[in-house]
């Protein structure tokens, strides 16, 4: 925070210095416009103008190199244009097919997910990462070996929490309590 305040003060002093130099220059040369009195302004504006002129000249050269004259382009009359592809029309689903799909979806048992946030160190962010990796229950975490914990820590960027906060031991306790 101190560095930010110091930086702000330095920028403020630089602005005051430039303003003072501008005012002094205007008093010494009243016939100059205010724009001409601002120090260092001419240096920046001349550089930008030179770059714009250089860019325009480069563009015209590349256009001449890329596009050949129209006389050198040959058109073959033996080539036939390819017919355009017709868009395929998809059948809209009927009520029966939709009803079948819904009944199949109802018959499937939903995967059991535990509230893995009960394990200390797993919050909403880590829970989303673990769910995305397919870890939805205490049993999944309880089955981890040390290598698995390290691998998930690296892949999901968990910051060493599985080992430090003993997720596997806590998951074993919660899975056993849930089984009872």
N, CA, C and O of each residue as an XYZ file, in Angstrom:
720
protein
N       0.826     -1.181      0.000
C       0.000      0.000      0.000
C       0.875      1.252      0.000
O       0.557      2.254     -0.640
N       1.985      1.168      0.734
C       2.903      2.290      0.792
C       3.476      2.596     -0.587
O       3.640      3.757     -0.961
N       3.778      1.540     -1.334
C       4.360      1.719     -2.668
C       3.367      2.420     -3.587
O       3.755      3.280     -4.377
N       2.094      2.061     -3.490
C       1.077      2.712     -4.315
C       0.958      4.197     -3.984
O       0.842      5.038     -4.875
N       0.987      4.501     -2.703
C       0.912      5.908     -2.300
C       2.129      6.674     -2.790
O       2.007      7.805     -3.262
N       3.300      6.063     -2.680
C       4.530      6.694     -3.145
C       4.485      6.920     -4.654
O       4.871      7.982     -5.142
N       4.014      5.920     -5.385
C       3.893      6.049     -6.836
C       2.920      7.167     -7.204
O       3.184      7.940     -8.124
N       1.806      7.258     -6.496
C       0.834      8.314     -6.747
C       1.457      9.689     -6.510
O       1.253     10.606     -7.305
N       2.206      9.836     -5.434
C       2.848     11.120     -5.123
C       3.861     11.482     -6.205
O       3.945     12.643     -6.606
N       4.627     10.510     -6.682
C       5.616     10.774     -7.735
C       4.934     11.225     -9.017
O       5.385     12.173     -9.660
N       3.857     10.558     -9.393
C       3.122     10.945    -10.608
C       2.521     12.332    -10.440
O       2.542     13.136    -11.371
N       1.991     12.613     -9.268
C       1.414     13.926     -9.001
C       2.476     15.015     -9.093
O       2.227     16.072     -9.672
N       3.654     14.771     -8.531
C       4.746     15.751     -8.607
C       5.208     15.962    -10.050
O       5.520     17.086    -10.443
N       5.253     14.897    -10.832
C       5.649     15.027    -12.236
C       4.632     15.866    -13.002
O       5.011     16.685    -13.839
N       3.349     15.670    -12.724
C       2.316     16.458    -13.398
C       2.417     17.931    -13.004
O       2.276     18.813    -13.851
N       2.658     18.191    -11.733
C       2.811     19.581    -11.270
C       4.032     20.218    -11.920
O       3.985     21.382    -12.318
N       5.130     19.465    -12.033
C       6.350     19.965    -12.666
C       6.089     20.344    -14.132
O       6.502     21.412    -14.583
N       5.405     19.462    -14.868
C       5.114     19.759    -16.277
C       4.190     20.963    -16.411
O       4.365     21.781    -17.315
N       3.220     21.076    -15.529
C       2.315     22.220    -15.564
C       3.071     23.513    -15.279
O       2.835     24.530    -15.932
N       3.981     23.476    -14.300
C       4.775     24.669    -13.973
C       5.668     25.061    -15.146
O       5.792     26.244    -15.462
N       6.289     24.080    -15.790
C       7.140     24.383    -16.950
C       6.320     24.984    -18.086
O       6.793     25.873    -18.795
N       5.087     24.499    -18.260
C       4.219     25.033    -19.310
C       3.865     26.485    -19.021
O       3.924     27.330    -19.915
N       3.497     26.778    -17.782
C       3.117     28.149    -17.407
C       4.309     29.090    -17.545
O       4.161     30.198    -18.060
N       5.478     28.669    -17.095
C       6.679     29.512    -17.213
C       7.008     29.774    -18.674
O       7.351     30.898    -19.042
N       6.905     28.746    -19.509
C       7.190     28.906    -20.940
C       6.187     29.859    -21.588
O       6.553     30.639    -22.467
N       4.935     29.800    -21.164
C       3.909     30.686    -21.729
C       4.183     32.142    -21.330
O       4.004     33.047    -22.145
N       4.619     32.375    -20.075
C       4.937     33.745    -19.658
C       6.161     34.287    -20.384
O       6.205     35.469    -20.728
N       7.156     33.436    -20.621
C       8.360     33.885    -21.314
C       8.094     34.156    -22.788
O       8.681     35.073    -23.364
N       7.215     33.368    -23.406
C       6.896     33.513    -24.828
C       5.386     33.649    -24.995
O       4.719     32.664    -25.314
N       4.831     34.839    -24.790
C       3.376     34.993    -24.872
C       2.833     34.798    -26.291
O       1.645     34.524    -26.461
N       3.682     34.933    -27.303
C       3.209     34.773    -28.671
C       3.023     33.299    -29.056
O       2.358     33.018    -30.053
N       3.580     32.362    -28.309
C       3.411     30.939    -28.584
C       2.036     30.482    -28.089
O       1.485     31.028    -27.134
N       1.503     29.467    -28.768
C       0.238     28.898    -28.300
C       0.523     28.003    -27.095
O       1.665     27.618    -26.843
N      -0.517     27.689    -26.374
C      -0.350     26.862    -25.182
C       0.171     25.474    -25.556
O       0.953     24.880    -24.814
N      -0.259     24.966    -26.696
C       0.188     23.660    -27.155
C       1.694     23.648    -27.395
O       2.363     22.654    -27.116
N       2.224     24.751    -27.911
C       3.658     24.844    -28.182
C       4.465     24.988    -26.898
O       5.665     24.716    -26.896
N       3.839     25.405    -25.819
C       4.542     25.602    -24.550
C       4.652     24.325    -23.722
O       5.455     24.267    -22.791
N       3.867     23.308    -24.040
C       3.905     22.070    -23.256
C       5.200     21.333    -23.575
O       5.456     21.010    -24.735
N       6.025     21.060    -22.553
C       7.301     20.392    -22.808
C       7.094     18.939    -23.232
O       6.151     18.280    -22.793
N       7.974     18.459    -24.078
C       8.020     17.079    -24.564
C       6.869     16.717    -25.498
O       6.852     15.594    -26.002
N       5.924     17.586    -25.754
C       4.800     17.259    -26.616
C       5.248     17.108    -28.059
O       4.758     16.233    -28.772
N       6.168     17.948    -28.493
C       6.637     17.891    -29.872
C       7.346     16.574    -30.163
O       7.223     16.036    -31.263
N       8.078     16.056    -29.197
C       8.806     14.808    -29.408
C       7.857     13.657    -29.720
O       8.123     12.855    -30.615
N       6.763     13.575    -28.992
C       5.838     12.472    -29.198
C       5.061     12.630    -30.495
O       4.861     11.649    -31.211
N       4.625     13.821    -30.809
C       3.811     14.006    -32.002
C       4.617     13.780    -33.270
O       4.075     13.246    -34.238
N       5.884     14.161    -33.307
C       6.699     13.951    -34.498
C       6.960     12.468    -34.736
O       6.991     12.027    -35.885
N       7.143     11.708    -33.692
C       7.389     10.275    -33.843
C       6.162      9.600    -34.435
O       6.297      8.764    -35.329
N       4.975      9.940    -33.962
C       3.757      9.313    -34.453
C       3.508      9.641    -35.917
O       3.080      8.770    -36.673
N       3.766     10.876    -36.334
C       3.549     11.269    -37.727
C       4.496     10.501    -38.633
O       4.092     10.039    -39.700
N       5.757     10.359    -38.221
C       6.721      9.630    -39.031
C       6.320      8.167    -39.180
O       6.474      7.594    -40.259
N       5.816      7.562    -38.131
C       5.403      6.169    -38.208
C       4.219      5.996    -39.142
O       4.163      5.018    -39.887
N       3.265      6.932    -39.118
C       2.109      6.836    -39.996
C       2.532      6.946    -41.450
O       2.022      6.208    -42.293
N       3.453      7.848    -41.762
C       3.930      7.989    -43.134
C       4.637      6.719    -43.584
O       4.469      6.292    -44.727
N       5.414      6.119    -42.714
C       6.147      4.913    -43.059
C       5.173      3.757    -43.298
O       5.376      2.973    -44.226
N       4.133      3.633    -42.491
C       3.163      2.561    -42.656
C       2.436      2.677    -43.984
O       2.213      1.662    -44.644
N       2.057      3.882    -44.399
C       1.351      4.072    -45.656
C       2.218      3.662    -46.837
O       1.719      3.044    -47.777
N       3.498      3.991    -46.809
C       4.371      3.634    -47.922
C       4.576      2.121    -47.977
O       4.657      1.561    -49.071
N       4.662      1.450    -46.843
C       4.826      0.001    -46.821
C       3.600     -0.700    -47.386
O       3.737     -1.708    -48.080
N       2.413     -0.193    -47.109
C       1.195     -0.824    -47.581
C       1.087     -0.765    -49.095
O       0.673     -1.742    -49.720
N       1.445      0.347    -49.691
C       1.321      0.454    -51.139
C       2.276     -0.495    -51.839
O       1.952     -1.026    -52.902
N       3.438     -0.715    -51.266
C       4.409     -1.627    -51.865
C       3.892     -3.055    -51.803
O       4.013     -3.792    -52.781
N       3.322     -3.458    -50.684
C       2.846     -4.831    -50.563
C       1.654     -5.080    -51.466
O       1.497     -6.191    -51.971
N       0.820     -4.099    -51.684
C      -0.320     -4.275    -52.576
C       0.166     -4.507    -53.997
O      -0.385     -5.344    -54.711
N       1.179     -3.784    -54.409
C       1.707     -3.954    -55.753
C       2.314     -5.337    -55.921
O       2.225     -5.915    -57.004
N       2.919     -5.873    -54.890
C       3.553     -7.178    -54.985
C       2.525     -8.299    -54.981
O       2.721     -9.310    -55.656
N       1.458     -8.148    -54.253
C       0.496     -9.228    -54.087
C      -0.444     -9.350    -55.279
O      -0.676    -10.458    -55.761
N      -0.980     -8.258    -55.758
C      -1.992     -8.297    -56.808
C      -1.324     -8.161    -58.172
O      -0.719     -7.130    -58.464
N      -1.427     -9.196    -59.010
C      -0.862     -9.083    -60.350
C      -1.797     -8.255    -61.234
O      -2.971     -8.096    -60.903
N      -1.296     -7.729    -62.347
C      -2.170     -6.986    -63.242
C      -3.259     -7.904    -63.794
O      -3.057     -9.110    -63.930
N      -4.417     -7.317    -64.112
C      -5.563     -8.122    -64.530
C      -5.340     -8.801    -65.876
O      -6.044     -9.763    -66.184
N      -4.403     -8.350    -66.679
C      -4.131     -8.982    -67.966
C      -3.484    -10.355    -67.793
O      -3.674    -11.236    -68.632
N      -2.732    -10.543    -66.727
C      -2.007    -11.800    -66.544
C      -2.872    -12.901    -65.938
O      -2.420    -14.041    -65.830
N      -4.085    -12.593    -65.546
C      -4.972    -13.590    -64.961
C      -5.718    -14.283    -66.081
O      -6.373    -13.640    -66.903
N      -5.611    -15.621    -66.105
C      -6.286    -16.391    -67.139
C      -7.534    -17.033    -66.555
O      -7.528    -17.501    -65.417
N      -8.600    -17.051    -67.340
C      -9.842    -17.659    -66.910
C     -10.114    -18.837    -67.816
O     -10.136    -18.689    -69.038
N     -10.319    -19.999    -67.240
C     -10.572    -21.201    -68.017
C     -12.073    -21.379    -68.163
O     -12.807    -21.353    -67.175
N     -12.525    -21.558    -69.390
C     -13.958    -21.704    -69.626
C     -14.394    -23.157    -69.537
O     -15.594    -23.431    -69.573
N     -13.459    -24.102    -69.421
C     -13.825    -25.515    -69.356
C     -14.233    -25.946    -67.953
O     -14.862    -26.991    -67.788
N     -13.887    -25.164    -66.949
C     -14.249    -25.515    -65.578
C     -15.728    -25.231    -65.336
O     -16.233    -24.154    -65.655
N     -16.400    -26.213    -64.770
C     -17.816    -26.042    -64.449
C     -17.936    -25.743    -62.964
O     -17.231    -26.336    -62.147
N     -18.817    -24.838    -62.619
C     -18.988    -24.554    -61.197
C     -19.635    -25.745    -60.492
O     -20.493    -26.422    -61.059
N     -19.224    -25.986    -59.275
C     -19.774    -27.087    -58.494
C     -21.157    -26.699    -57.979
O     -21.368    -25.555    -57.576
N     -22.091    -27.631    -57.990
C     -23.423    -27.304    -57.472
C     -23.357    -27.104    -55.960
O     -22.582    -27.751    -55.255
N     -24.181    -26.205    -55.501
C     -24.217    -25.905    -54.071
C     -24.870    -27.060    -53.326
O     -25.797    -27.690    -53.836
N     -24.392    -27.332    -52.134
C     -24.966    -28.403    -51.328
C     -26.319    -27.962    -50.792
O     -26.501    -26.827    -50.352
N     -27.252    -28.887    -50.844
C     -28.581    -28.593    -50.320
C     -28.577    -28.863    -48.823
O     -28.049    -29.881    -48.374
N     -29.158    -27.963    -48.056
C     -29.192    -28.194    -46.615
C     -30.088    -29.379    -46.291
O     -31.173    -29.524    -46.853
N     -29.624    -30.220    -45.384
C     -30.411    -31.385    -45.008
C     -31.503    -30.957    -44.026
O     -31.288    -30.122    -43.148
N     -32.662    -31.548    -44.202
C     -33.800    -31.226    -43.349
C     -33.904    -32.317    -42.292
O     -34.023    -33.496    -42.623
N     -33.861    -31.931    -41.030
C     -33.966    -32.888    -39.939
C     -35.424    -33.011    -39.529
O     -36.173    -32.035    -39.495
N     -35.793    -34.239    -39.222
C     -37.160    -34.472    -38.782
C     -37.311    -33.984    -37.353
O     -36.425    -34.177    -36.520
N     -38.431    -33.355    -37.081
C     -38.680    -32.902    -35.718
C     -39.125    -34.101    -34.888
O     -39.818    -34.982    -35.398
N     -38.741    -34.144    -33.637
C     -39.100    -35.300    -32.809
C     -40.607    -35.347    -32.571
O     -41.259    -34.324    -32.364
N     -41.130    -36.555    -32.609
C     -42.560    -36.722    -32.370
C     -42.809    -36.827    -30.873
O     -41.881    -36.974    -30.078
N     -44.063    -36.750    -30.517
C     -44.417    -36.812    -29.102
C     -44.065    -38.175    -28.509
O     -43.670    -38.270    -27.347
N     -44.213    -39.234    -29.320
C     -43.916    -40.573    -28.817
C     -42.429    -40.731    -28.515
O     -42.052    -41.301    -27.491
N     -41.577    -40.215    -29.425
C     -40.136    -40.373    -29.203
C     -39.679    -39.552    -27.992
O     -38.797    -39.970    -27.243
N     -40.287    -38.392    -27.817
C     -39.942    -37.571    -26.657
C     -40.391    -38.263    -25.375
O     -39.670    -38.246    -24.377
N     -41.569    -38.868    -25.394
C     -42.081    -39.566    -24.214
C     -41.192    -40.765    -23.868
O     -40.952    -41.039    -22.692
N     -40.698    -41.484    -24.895
C     -39.808    -42.622    -24.646
C     -38.513    -42.167    -23.989
O     -38.030    -42.795    -23.047
N     -37.958    -41.072    -24.491
C     -36.703    -40.568    -23.934
C     -36.888    -40.124    -22.491
O     -36.014    -40.346    -21.653
N     -38.028    -39.496    -22.197
C     -38.290    -39.054    -20.829
C     -38.464    -40.240    -19.887
O     -37.990    -40.208    -18.751
N     -39.141    -41.285    -20.356
C     -39.338    -42.452    -19.494
C     -38.012    -43.158    -19.226
O     -37.792    -43.661    -18.124
N     -37.123    -43.199    -20.227
C     -35.800    -43.795    -20.015
C     -35.001    -42.978    -19.013
O     -34.289    -43.529    -18.174
N     -35.125    -41.663    -19.106
C     -34.391    -40.799    -18.184
C     -34.900    -40.971    -16.757
O     -34.120    -40.897    -15.807
N     -36.202    -41.200    -16.599
C     -36.763    -41.389    -15.261
C     -36.337    -42.725    -14.665
O     -36.171    -42.833    -13.450
N     -36.156    -43.752    -15.511
C     -35.794    -45.078    -15.030
C     -34.354    -45.137    -14.539
O     -34.033    -45.930    -13.653
N     -33.485    -44.306    -15.104
C     -32.078    -44.316    -14.712
C     -31.930    -43.804    -13.284
O     -32.472    -42.754    -12.938
N     -31.211    -44.531    -12.470
C     -30.990    -44.014    -11.114
C     -29.984    -42.872    -11.164
O     -29.007    -42.915    -11.911
N     -30.237    -41.875    -10.373
C     -29.318    -40.744    -10.328
C     -28.079    -41.148     -9.542
O     -28.159    -41.908     -8.577
N     -26.942    -40.631     -9.967
C     -25.706    -40.916     -9.256
C     -25.773    -40.259     -7.886
O     -26.216    -39.121     -7.733
N     -25.319    -41.013     -6.906
C     -25.355    -40.502     -5.549
C     -24.188    -39.540     -5.352
O     -23.032    -39.887     -5.593
N     -24.505    -38.354     -4.921
C     -23.455    -37.380     -4.625
C     -23.569    -36.983     -3.164
O     -24.655    -36.719     -2.649
N     -22.428    -36.950     -2.520
C     -22.378    -36.527     -1.126
C     -22.039    -35.046     -1.077
O     -21.528    -34.470     -2.037
N     -22.333    -34.458      0.051
C     -21.945    -33.064      0.263
C     -20.487    -33.063      0.706
O     -20.186    -33.052      1.900
N     -19.584    -33.075     -0.281
C     -18.159    -33.197      0.042
C     -17.602    -31.933      0.683
O     -16.442    -31.900      1.093
N     -18.424    -30.897      0.771
C     -17.977    -29.686      1.472
C     -17.907    -29.897      2.985
O     -17.398    -29.042      3.710
N     -18.418    -31.031      3.459
C     -18.313    -31.336      4.890
C     -16.869    -31.613      5.285
O     -16.513    -31.509      6.459
N     -16.041    -31.964      4.311
C     -14.619    -32.183      4.581
C     -13.964    -30.817      4.693
O     -14.117    -29.969      3.814
N     -13.227    -30.610      5.790
C     -12.566    -29.318      5.998
C     -11.602    -29.030      4.853
O     -10.804    -29.884      4.468
N     -11.685    -27.829      4.322
C     -10.794    -27.423      3.239
C     -11.436    -27.506      1.875
O     -10.878    -26.996      0.904
N     -12.600    -28.138      1.771
C     -13.306    -28.198      0.489
C     -14.435    -27.185      0.544
O     -15.406    -27.353      1.282
N     -14.295    -26.142     -0.241
C     -15.326    -25.124     -0.345
C     -16.025    -25.243     -1.687
O     -15.846    -26.238     -2.388
N     -16.815    -24.251     -2.054
C     -17.552    -24.309     -3.316
C     -16.646    -24.413     -4.545
O     -16.982    -25.104     -5.506
N     -15.509    -23.734     -4.518
C     -14.615    -23.741     -5.683
C     -13.993    -25.118     -5.861
O     -14.001    -25.668     -6.962
N     -13.450    -25.677     -4.775
C     -12.834    -26.996     -4.861
C     -13.891    -28.062     -5.135
O     -13.612    -29.052     -5.812
N     -15.098    -27.865     -4.615
C     -16.169    -28.823     -4.872
C     -16.470    -28.892     -6.366
O     -16.643    -29.980     -6.915
N     -16.534    -27.735     -7.027
C     -16.786    -27.719     -8.475
C     -15.661    -28.413     -9.230
O     -15.913    -29.166    -10.171
N     -14.418    -28.159     -8.819
C     -13.275    -28.801     -9.482
C     -13.327    -30.316     -9.309
O     -13.068    -31.064    -10.252
N     -13.661    -30.763     -8.102
C     -13.722    -32.198     -7.842
C     -14.881    -32.847     -8.590
O     -14.726    -33.947     -9.121
N     -16.040    -32.188     -8.643
C     -17.174    -32.722     -9.396
C     -16.833    -32.819    -10.876
O     -17.210    -33.787    -11.537
N     -16.123    -31.826    -11.401
C     -15.729    -31.858    -12.814
C     -14.790    -33.030    -13.096
O     -14.778    -33.563    -14.206
N     -14.008    -33.429    -12.103
C     -13.093    -34.562    -12.263
C     -13.794    -35.895    -11.984
O     -13.167    -36.948    -12.097
N     -15.076    -35.870    -11.624
C     -15.834    -37.094    -11.387
C     -15.818    -37.568     -9.946
O     -16.206    -38.703     -9.668
N     -15.385    -36.738     -9.041
C     -15.329    -37.103     -7.621
C     -16.554    -36.501     -6.950
O     -16.637    -35.291     -6.741
N     -17.526    -37.390     -6.609
C     -18.812    -36.906     -6.114
C     -19.163    -37.407     -4.721
O     -20.157    -36.968     -4.143
N     -18.371    -38.311     -4.177
C     -18.760    -38.882     -2.886
C     -17.554    -39.028     -1.972
O     -16.399    -38.922     -2.385
N     -17.885    -39.281     -0.694
C     -16.830    -39.505      0.289
C     -16.054    -40.773     -0.058
O     -14.848    -40.852      0.175
N     -16.753    -41.770     -0.620
C     -16.110    -43.038     -0.959
C     -15.013    -42.840     -2.002
O     -13.969    -43.490     -1.941
N     -15.251    -41.944     -2.958
C     -14.215    -41.669     -3.967
C     -12.943    -41.154     -3.306
O     -11.844    -41.627     -3.597
N     -13.103    -40.185     -2.419
C     -11.937    -39.576     -1.771
C     -11.303    -40.562     -0.796
O     -10.082    -40.580     -0.638
N     -12.133    -41.392     -0.136
C     -11.607    -42.362      0.829
C     -10.730    -43.411      0.152
O      -9.844    -43.973      0.796
N     -10.952    -43.683     -1.108
C     -10.175    -44.690     -1.843
C      -8.844    -44.151     -2.366
O      -8.042    -44.918     -2.900
N      -8.596    -42.860     -2.225
C      -7.355    -42.272     -2.743
C      -6.139    -42.837     -2.008
O      -6.154    -43.016     -0.790
N      -5.104    -43.107     -2.771
C      -3.795    -43.399     -2.169
C      -3.045    -42.069     -2.072
O      -3.551    -41.033     -2.503
N      -1.853    -42.104     -1.512
C      -1.061    -40.871     -1.429
C      -0.738    -40.335     -2.822
O      -0.738    -39.125     -3.049
N      -0.463    -41.255     -3.754
C      -0.156    -40.844     -5.132
C      -1.376    -40.204     -5.794
O      -1.253    -39.217     -6.518
N      -2.562    -40.782     -5.535
C      -3.788    -40.207     -6.101
C      -4.024    -38.801     -5.566
O      -4.392    -37.897     -6.316
N      -3.811    -38.624     -4.273
C      -4.011    -37.305     -3.665
C      -3.058    -36.288     -4.277
O      -3.448    -35.157     -4.566
N      -1.809    -36.693     -4.472
C      -0.837    -35.782     -5.089
C      -1.198    -35.483     -6.538
O      -1.055    -34.350     -6.997
N      -1.669    -36.507     -7.263
C      -2.041    -36.312     -8.674
C      -3.225    -35.346     -8.795
O      -3.192    -34.427     -9.613
N      -4.268    -35.552     -7.985
C      -5.412    -34.642     -8.030
C      -5.017    -33.240     -7.582
O      -5.527    -32.246     -8.100
N      -4.114    -33.168     -6.624
C      -3.627    -31.865     -6.159
C      -2.958    -31.111     -7.305
O      -3.199    -29.917     -7.487
N      -2.122    -31.799     -8.077
C      -1.443    -31.158     -9.216
C      -2.430    -30.805    -10.325
O      -2.429    -29.680    -10.824
N      -3.272    -31.762    -10.709
C      -4.166    -31.570    -11.847
C      -5.223    -30.503    -11.583
O      -5.530    -29.699    -12.463
N      -5.774    -30.494    -10.386
C      -6.868    -29.570    -10.069
C      -6.392    -28.311     -9.356
O      -7.198    -27.448     -9.006
N      -5.086    -28.205     -9.140
C      -4.497    -27.035     -8.490
C      -5.169    -26.764     -7.136
O      -5.763    -25.708     -6.916
N      -5.057    -27.744     -6.246
C      -5.703    -27.656     -4.940
C      -4.801    -27.058     -3.869
O      -5.233    -26.895     -2.728
N      -3.588    -26.736     -4.203
C      -2.698    -26.048     -3.276
C      -2.205    -26.896     -2.111
O      -1.903    -26.354     -1.048
N      -2.117    -28.206     -2.281
C      -1.607    -29.067     -1.218
C      -2.611    -29.382     -0.129
O      -2.250    -29.997      0.875
N      -3.839    -28.987     -0.295
C      -4.839    -29.188      0.761
C      -5.192    -30.654      1.024
O      -5.415    -31.016      2.179
N      -5.252    -31.508      0.001
C      -5.615    -32.902      0.319
C      -4.685    -33.533      1.353
O      -5.148    -34.261      2.231
N      -3.394    -33.268      1.261
C      -2.448    -33.845      2.215
C      -2.452    -33.058      3.523
O      -2.483    -33.651      4.601
N      -2.421    -31.752      3.437
C      -2.296    -30.907      4.624
C      -3.517    -31.023      5.534
O      -3.378    -31.051      6.756
N      -4.704    -31.092      4.947
C      -5.926    -31.122      5.752
C      -6.516    -32.526      5.875
O      -7.633    -32.699      6.362
N      -5.759    -33.516      5.431
C      -6.106    -34.929      5.593
C      -7.508    -35.258      5.083
O      -8.352    -35.757      5.827
N      -7.739    -34.970      3.807
C      -9.048    -35.218      3.211
C      -9.393    -36.701      3.214
O     -10.545    -37.068      3.449
N      -8.403    -37.561      2.954
C      -8.675    -38.996      2.853
C      -9.162    -39.539      4.196
O     -10.136    -40.291      4.235
N      -8.512    -39.177      5.282
C      -8.909    -39.660      6.613
C     -10.314    -39.165      6.966
O     -11.126    -39.923      7.496
N     -10.591    -37.926      6.679
C     -11.919    -37.373      6.983
C     -12.988    -37.996      6.094
O     -14.118    -38.208      6.534
N     -12.631    -38.293      4.831
C     -13.588    -38.929      3.926
C     -13.897    -40.346      4.386
O     -15.035    -40.797      4.258
N     -12.903    -41.062      4.920
C     -13.132    -42.415      5.440
C     -14.111    -42.367      6.611
O     -15.024    -43.188      6.694
N     -13.923    -41.413      7.506
C     -14.813    -41.270      8.670
C     -16.234    -40.934      8.223
O     -17.195    -41.528      8.712
N     -16.370    -39.981      7.292
C     -17.704    -39.576      6.829
C     -18.378    -40.686      6.021
O     -19.594    -40.856      6.112
N     -17.615    -41.442      5.236
C     -18.191    -42.549      4.463
C     -18.670    -43.654      5.401
O     -19.719    -44.253      5.167
N     -17.904    -43.928      6.464
C     -18.309    -44.952      7.439
C     -19.558    -44.509      8.196
O     -20.450    -45.319      8.445
N     -19.626    -43.247      8.558
C     -20.797    -42.728      9.271
C     -22.031    -42.765      8.380
O     -23.146    -42.973      8.860
N     -21.836    -42.568      7.117
C     -22.960    -42.566      6.182
C     -23.451    -43.990      5.926
O     -24.640    -44.200      5.684
N     -22.552    -44.963      5.978
C     -22.921    -46.359      5.729
C     -23.765    -46.925      6.865
O     -24.546    -47.851      6.644
N     -23.626    -46.391      8.064
C     -24.385    -46.890      9.220
C     -25.807    -46.548      9.159
O     -26.566    -46.901     10.061
